[in-house]
Amino acid sequence: MESTVHLKTSSEGYIEAHLQGAKRSAASRHAAAAFLILATPLVGISFASKFAIPGFNIAGVGLGFPLIYLALAWGAYLGDLIVIEWSRLMSFCLMAGVLGTASALNAEKVSVPSIMLLIMLHLPYVFHIQGSERVRETLLKFFLGSALIIALCGIGQFIAQMFLPASYVFPIENFLPDALRVTGFNMQIPLSYGSTVYRANGIFMQEPSFFSQFLAIAILVELMTFNRLWLAVTCAIAVLVSQSGTGLVLLGFGLPLLMVVRRRWDLLAGCLVLLLLLMLASPFLHLDHLIDRVGEFGSTKSSAYERFLGGFYVFRDTLGTDPLKMLFGYGAGSYREVVYNVGGPAAEMALFKIVIEFGVIGAIAYFGFVFFCILSARGPLVLRVVLVLSLFLNGAYNTFAHSLALSLLVWSTSFGVRSVLPDAAERPRPRTTPDDDAEFGPPLPATRF
């Protein structure tokens, strides 16, 4: 009798231990899958950004775009990972309806592939990936580790030009077959006209501009989390050897905001020391070329003019003369033709392209949707602001800013989920009062695939 009871107890204990082990194993697989999905867009805009699918390496569409959908498809196949955020979905439908209406008014000029690409690029914003705080913390470590690797590659690339031919310093641009390399980007750029020294792009990034922005955001994330100054300084040096002003713009907005929001006044002293050291190292880093680029805004043949000023003159010469076009634009895919007819240089920046193609009404719907998705995500204000700013520094159809927003904010944090990004000293408090619920917001209804 006693032996029978003992045997039964042992069997129950074994079964319970087996079930607990199975649950832990399933949880581990769930966490690993969630991390891989969240990390995929980051890989697509960093290490895989210059690669393209043969036959589809046109219009600047690299691997970053299909990788986003590959990650979503895999998550849907696994189940219990992908959630629809209904507020984002309704906002997306509103945006698509307004842009579709604007396109219908210009049906004879609308490019169907263009409007389809816009819709497909922004559809992933409506999803949320189910993952624990540990998954999001692992994602941040992966992002910062990737940034460090790319920063070291960029610094090494800048130094190696003194000893090696440029073709070896920029191997992907010079040795990868054209069919496998994304087009539409200025990957290998000299410091100035006729210079034999080129701006660093970290080997893997599409342009020095993306390289500098990627590292600028990494610096801000690092200072908000692990606060390893050596990593932040390494990335800052890499931003300088990129000789790109867009990364400095993000830091120029992000660092002061970080100091105020997080009361990190120690960063002010650190920045002053870093500036002093940079002044001493200016001849080696060719910082005089970077400073001279400020004067490019006055030259119609410069990239600074095309990216930040040219579009406003296109507005004046086109939308300003036709109220209907001002409201609803010229139609999806018409931007290049409009700029060509005007005869003024203007790059396809997000603001210029959206306003020209969909008008003021379409622009309000488009930017309203993107701002709603990014700014309402449960992440630090500093990160949300710089990601919105990054959108304006790049093209609307480029996956760079969108992929960063998806991985670091939109996919990884829901409306009712607090981000892991606050400093270790700012651990989330238990929700014991109505005020806490008001701060974090109640979870919204969600539909699982």
Secondary structure by P-SEA (a helix, b strand, c coil): caaaaaaaaaaaaaaaaaaaaaaaaaaaaaaaaaaaaaaaaaaaacccccccccccccccccaaaaaaaaaaaaaaaacccccccaaaaaaaaaaaaaaaaaaaaacccccaaaaaaaaaaaccccbbbbbcaaaaaaaaaaaaaaaaaaaaaaaaaaaaccccccccccccccccccccccccccccccccccccbbbbcccccccaaaaaaaaaaaaaaaaacccaaaaaaaaaaaaaaaccaaaaaaaaacaaaaaaaaccaaaaaaaaaaaaaaaaaccccccccccccccccccccccccccccaaaaaaaaccccccccccccccccaaaaaaaaacccccccaaaaaaaaccaaaaaaaaaaaaaaaaaccccaaaaaaaaaaaaaccccccaaaaaaaaccccccccccccccccccccccccccaaaaaaaccccccccc
